[in-house]
Amino acid sequence: MLYHGFRPSLLVKVPLVSEPRTQFEYSNLTSHLLGVIVARACDTDLKSFAQEYLFAPLDAEVGDWIQDWEGYYNGHADLYFATRDVGKFGLLYLNDGEYEGTQVVGAGWVKESFQNYSQDAWVGKEKANLVGRYFRDLGYGYQWWSAGVGSRRFNFACGHGGQLVVLLDKLDMVIVVTSKPFWKQHDDEAWKHERANINLVGKFIQSLPQG
């Protein structure tokens, strides 16, 4: 729907897949609509708002950012960054919303974002196959996933093709992976590439001292 003419003004015509609060299913469309809400509430476009209030304080700059059919910047994906700037975003959340002495995001919001509101969460039916060999016991908060590798639990952001921001709080470590995004490509090749990146990170986490 997002790539074939969906317009936010048609939202009322999108059917629910289940009753609210009864089951988990990740939705790019839902994440996109959060971006639409922010843009409307702040009376600006999402890119301008994000650059001024989120990325500029990190000394980071967003590159190209794809828009939908009504001109809203995609809230679920399709924005381009240097890997170092993605790492700054990870550090921001690792440090409770603070970056180099400036509170950019509220610490309370960061804490709420990391809570598990949905258990056994992933995309699609073959969850274990999609997420690879190492990440287990997945949960989902406010746009952040959580998982466990061995005895270590962590929060992470994940994008199509294997983009990853992994926060290892007890080690004060951020892992960033940028990758080919496989734009509009959701087939075996794209999922294989994504699993390979997730497995690479999972194997690395497994090699770290546990505890």
Secondary structure by P-SEA (a helix, b strand, c coil): ccccccccccccccccccccccbbbbbaaaaaaaaaaaaaaacccaaaaaaacccccccccccbbbbcccccccccccccccaaaaaaaaaaaaacccccccccccaaaaaaaaccccccccccccccccccccccbbbbcccbbbbbcccccccccccccccbbbbbccccbbbbbbcccccccccaaaaaaaaaaaaaaaaaaaacccc
